[in-house]
């Protein structure tokens, strides 16, 4: 564990002086300010993110209670198990009826209602809630608009209930899918999925350890300590009392569990409890604006996806998803956590136990049976939706900085890219472009002609992105605020007034995006008419949508405040009053949303709804013809449908470069394909080597954006080209960006795959090699699609790197074409000019080798196909092409080709689905070059059919730039159109 | 080489015109012209095809035949087979842009749907139509160029004048430095002697005072045995002690002293003795202080080395001389008598100078100068301030307006030293002579008038000395600066350039520092570091620290202009500033020539046929 910046403390002191300096005319305030600042500076760790600063499990009553419960503590049994309306239903009641009244006094445990449903493709859904017929105090919150509407249609109508009995009790069994069954044991109550048959192996189970607990809503009878909750003297009124839910989930035959972003941790989740785990926190899911997060911490970051995937050598994968938007804490138990392992028989199934705890909501859980990793992801995304297909430009390189200050700066950066022949597609404007942090406005001093600016960039095929955050400046002259407050569109505080928190603009309120009406109103704001100064080539960035509130209850985000340029004494005055009262970087839990939903119940989904509303706004703006692009920091299950996310405010450190890989892989695994980390690291100044390495790795992130903090040195790629030595660094960054542009056709094809199947663009190795144990905990390397393996370089001046190449087929170095044996670890010399990347034998990768200013100009450029042959001299690959921007592809306006090579013949055929490529989309693009890796013996000629035309086969380079390596067989200018069926026969 | 515009490629323009016929029709099928995109310089390379069917790629990696030239497939990694297409990522495309300047493009611009060449020749695939705008663009460019040339022409003249003046100025200052060094030497001796004399007087006075005190005490003890009065007495004497070691005759109470000694020299003296460093703290920046000390000490060392051997012998000689003799010799040094004794004298003074005990004193004197300088300035201002400053008016102006800069003292001091140096030296020297002759040291009681006289002379002379020394140091400081290859930046020394941008005033003082002023608060943007990029950038580093950022720094880009003018201060990266300074110093002849050539070639390039348009 390491403290990110020990110097922060002292710098803060410095800034305090500045602060007081700023306003010499209010000297009477200074002593007070100094006092509070002194208090804040006394503990240096209060200035940076550390666990003990945010609240930990022990400070969170529901977590503490759940964690201290002993296995088998759950008294509930299932009764009245029956089939009703195609579902299995049952009631859960305490085993000993008499216990009710003695233990709970005037709040007796009422029966809970349990429902099990089955869906196509191996999905079981379990719901447990209070019985609405017994009129609970209120309806507990169920997260709306996450499950895709189509999912409902996949429901299987259960008809039959099979009863079984053995020494462990009575079981009710329902059909789930071929080979799998859903089972409920009555006493003690347990729900699980097993392989079909009485002795079928368990796949997933709930409450096998008897840790289930469901705190029912109660009436407040008298003042007691438990009712209200205090954290750092912030009082959470908890008008409904404790209402948490917790239970254990077991994954059978699993070696590891993965998922539940967002944490800066390893890909395979480390145990948080059990022998050898000391002083550990559960993985927390609570969306927070964490300032300078540290890597390798279970602390929750900006987004939450309560979806876990298990994987093991013998069984494969399974998944568990709990649709719940309240704060969640999840323990991964190490073997022997309950001293059970001693008792385990060799015949017992190996398993990973987990404990899930949530502050509120209901049980709405999904069991995914797998059995392959891709199956689990497919199943999960059939519930929460597939990734939206981004516009082509969005898959290219993005240039961002807080802030490109003015139009001149924008033009200068834009022209520098051209001057250095470095492509880029999108230039971003951070908060400073606005008039006083009022979104949808422009600082007209700095940006007098925003339309003209966007149009000038658009003329080069480039887009711009502006930031739009959810905090609305409370300024009567601001139209958004005026309308929102008049219409009552803001989230309310516990007393029913508009919640008023501090964020970039100072005093701000937050739109209640859970309400569809408000989302629709918000979406209208993005029309070119309403968003003055916007053009159709402008897209949006949603930051701070956790939501971030600087003076919220968890912790004063003091640093943020300082960065706001110390906003001045007035704010500190407020802070002074509130510092000891409030506790957060987000909204208080008792704030109220639409439908009297407490913020605690939907906190983790707030950013999701905001993201959704913004994306809908862009769709509306384009009259449904332009795919939206919205980047969000907060996320929730389903966010993949609305745009990209990034891993938030990382730091320019090697550790952050390293952790970006498991973070992105975890996001992909949990449905969010389109993600990336800030290249270069947001905070701090990367040295050139780190920056170069980051570009080299970032070029393979699904979302490739360089970004930098306000206080950092400029780091656009050409700034490292002062002398000859430095010039080299610029070249290297340019080269890395070129790699991305070269691979755009491949990436875009993968984005389409994610859009169709949910399979992410960046994949853990074990997703492609599920039987290869050596890949299970590897999170330094990853697959881009099924054809490319990329290994990051995460240390300074690395000389050698060990790369494990899985599988039985060889791999070809992407740069040199050198073949490496599969299923082996190779110690490779690390080169300065690239990170190791390999094409898997048996695959075909489509490329575009001509470099342009942006992806827009590459539209008509010809393709290169790189065919890496496996030991049977065969290979296959895909290419997906559409107009890159509209929704026409949904009506079949695309070209989707399968390339297969076997028996010395390359065949291009239409991908075989009914919706696939009708003639609505046309392209004149041709293949100009086909490179064959691993072919022997060397052919002389190639015959193109149906044209019946002979083309040359010669020796050529693998890469046109930078590659002084070997020559490879190259089919020269076959000039076949990618839209057509054709074959090329070598002879 | 990242710039795409090459300006000097027009020499072959005429030849090329003959070959080339399709420039204006941007949409015509291009590949008929196999030499599309070839720069005139490269034509000779492609002529290789006239003698053989295949030629080597420029990098020698491969051969390609004529059918592969511009066939939209990259055969040479360096792009030499595809000058006119986008096939090779490292290729370059040449557009002639007749009527304007030719341009070399990255091959990535060819047929990318964007018109990059004003003649439209980069877009020939029929998908994009480009209008030929070369004539219009060329005209604008030529107008601009003409204006620029006009500026340069005038600027070059100003620059020449400045260089002349710089040379003169430097020569003057070098001369002055030599002269001052001589004077320093002489004055040092003098001061030493005066000091010795002063100390003797003080010793005598002290003796007298003690004697008197003793007498007084005895008297009092006899008269007043009462306790009260004893107490009072004690307190009084303590008071005296507090006032310090100032040698007052016993009859002088502290008050008396102040009354009688209205002259600043005396009160200064007392302050100096008590708090030897005060003057430094108040008047001079710490940096300046160390520099001066540094210089001084190296100087000392040198002298020490030079004279070390002789010291002992001569010391004895000197000691054997009577005080009067010494005085006479000192005096004769300037009246031109008995020059043969010169050497001896020098040596003795060197020896004294080396005495480690005296070093702090000496430093002290020098710094004390700052304290009294105001007074001195008034005294000497009228005499001789004009002749020096004519050459660099800016310097004078700047100095007088900024009181806190260390150089200001030095510079204003220089007026009284350099101008009529002979006369003041003579004056001092005569006075000293008269002192040595008149004062009878061993007479008791001390003649008060004479003692005051000695003190005054001592103070004045040492002030003078320190002024000279500080002037020497500042001259050295100045002359060691890099004023550019032709000393064209000489006039920048001591000057500051200001620019107001919104609420900030940016102040750039070459060879010194740069700052940002907002109201009463000043932020240092950096201290002078050096010229960069062949004297086209001035770099200032290590300014005030930025919170959460680097130390501030500023680069000032220089460009030709008719007067020194600071514009466009910017902060492209956090706390890293960039400014533009127009100055005649950058109006280089060679550049003027380049511009003229360029204009000429542009004009020459106007084809007669262009009238059609």
Interface residues (C-beta under 8 A of the other chain):
Chain A: X11 X14 X15 X18 X21 X409 X419 X420 X421 X423 X459 X460 X461 X563 X685 X710 X711 X712 X713 X714 X718 X721 X738 X849 X850 X851 X852 X853 X856 X857 X860 X861 X928 X929 X956 X957 X960 X961 X963 X964 X972 X973
Chain B: X2 X3 X4 X71 X72 X73 X74 X75 X77 X86 X87 X88 X89 X90 X106 X108 X109 X111 X112 X113 X114 X127 X521 X545 X546 X547 X548 X549 X550 X572 X573 X574 X576
